[in-house]
Amino acid sequence: MRQGACAWPLTVYGSRISYYTGKIETYLRYRSIPYKMGHYLANRRRLKAGAGVVQMPVIELADGRWMSDTTPMLAWLDTQQDGPSIYPVDPVLNFLALLIEDYADEWLWRSAMHYRWSYRPDRQYAAEALYTELVRGVLPLPRPLALNRLKRRQLGGFVKGDGVTRRTRFHADRTYLTALDCLQAIVSSRPFLLGQAPSIADFGLMAPMFRHFSQDPTPSEIMRQRAPAVYAWVARMWNLNPALSGGDLIAEVDAPIEALLQEVCETHLVQHRQNAEAFGEGRTHFGMTVQDCRYARLPVSRYRVWCLEQLRKAWAALDGEAQARVKSHLSSPMAHILWDDTKLVPSTYDVDNAAPFNRGINVYGSGVPPR
Ligand SMILES: N[C@@H](CCC(=O)N[C@@H](CS)C(=O)NCC(=O)O)C(=O)O
């Protein structure tokens, strides 16, 4: 580790069942960066004052700085390391890995929230876990009332409020199953997505696959039955040892990665285009058709417009030869939003490029999707 003992240890404000907290902890453990967990709810005013946002995770550095948003956090943390970077040297692999991270962060989220809060045993498990870890002793609420409020907030806001209805539910289920099938095909033949070493694609996918899909009762049983190699990969990622996990990445993108990229294009990139267009028109909600499913009313996210801007910037930074290679692996017309001349209305988020040390924003409004 190169850096600044002055910045460590870190205090991570999050939860042991949180999507993005699991992603960042996987990396901190891999690099042996010392950290402790801080109480999220008891410190929410400090998080708002320090990082500008109350979301999981927010990180306080020992030198008094604050970070939010795991994507720029990982990018910054990785500049502080001596070991081989998790960002591939090959610009094509690097671009595709960033795209997979974004798909894991911003597309699989809906499906993960649906599995956790739509299914009764999963909802009960998650509400109990959040109550015990975050609420008990902090908010003066009787346990049954707290559990009910948690379930209502999450199911109303992040499932129904994020477009999962009787008509779209099959697709929120299928999104997970397709991701599992794609990943099973990849990690059955090598330890990590892009070869013998973990990359940002693996760390990104740990967000949904670890704290949600491999832990929540319903999707974890599906994972064990349908994709045991993915179950093993999750454990491998959580138990990473840099001495045992170095090695080469694939020289060329292969068919199993292309199948995953096809799914990314058909789902996540459709959502990116529709969300950015609706943002540009000043709308609060939008509809979209993904594969054979019509989502009628989804909340617009300014943060996701910024994510798309970041991907388009990464694309623009590639030279002509790398761009041609990327295009050869993203044959779907849905991929064109990454490079076509669509004029996006700027998000105006993080215009100083200070993330993760900027004033953060939530993915939706003030946290929960607005109805
Ligand atoms: N882009 C952020 C997203 C963080 C995020 O949305 N975390 C969720 C929980 S895992 C959250 O705090 N949601 C807001 C809420 O529940 O109020 C990141 O990568 O860290």
The ligand as a MOL file (V3000), in Angstrom:
LIG
                    3D

  0  0  0     0  0            999 V3000
M  V30 BEGIN CTAB
M  V30 COUNTS 20 19 0 0 0
M  V30 BEGIN ATOM
M  V30 1 N -24.0050 5.1860 -6.3850 0
M  V30 2 C -23.9750 4.9220 -4.9790 0
M  V30 3 C -25.3010 4.3140 -4.5390 0
M  V30 4 C -25.4470 4.1030 -3.0360 0
M  V30 5 C -26.8740 3.6990 -2.6660 0
M  V30 6 O -27.8330 4.0360 -3.3630 0
M  V30 7 N -27.0010 2.9370 -1.5810 0
M  V30 8 C -28.3280 2.5290 -1.1430 0
M  V30 9 C -28.3020 1.3590 -0.1780 0
M  V30 10 S -27.2470 0.0100 -0.6170 0
M  V30 11 C -28.9410 3.6640 -0.3810 0
M  V30 12 O -28.3230 4.2180 0.4970 0
M  V30 13 N -30.1650 4.0400 -0.7710 0
M  V30 14 C -30.8450 5.1990 -0.2080 0
M  V30 15 C -31.8480 4.8890 0.8450 0
M  V30 16 O -32.1990 3.7410 1.0920 0
M  V30 17 O -32.2870 5.8660 1.4780 0
M  V30 18 C -22.7920 4.0200 -4.6590 0
M  V30 19 O -22.2670 3.3420 -5.5570 0
M  V30 20 O -22.3110 4.0480 -3.5120 0
M  V30 END ATOM
M  V30 BEGIN BOND
M  V30 1 1 1 2
M  V30 2 1 2 3
M  V30 3 1 2 18
M  V30 4 1 3 4
M  V30 5 1 4 5
M  V30 6 2 5 6
M  V30 7 1 5 7
M  V30 8 1 7 8
M  V30 9 1 8 9
M  V30 10 1 8 11
M  V30 11 1 9 10
M  V30 12 2 11 12
M  V30 13 1 11 13
M  V30 14 1 13 14
M  V30 15 1 14 15
M  V30 16 2 15 16
M  V30 17 1 15 17
M  V30 18 2 18 19
M  V30 19 1 18 20
M  V30 END BOND
M  V30 END CTAB
M  END
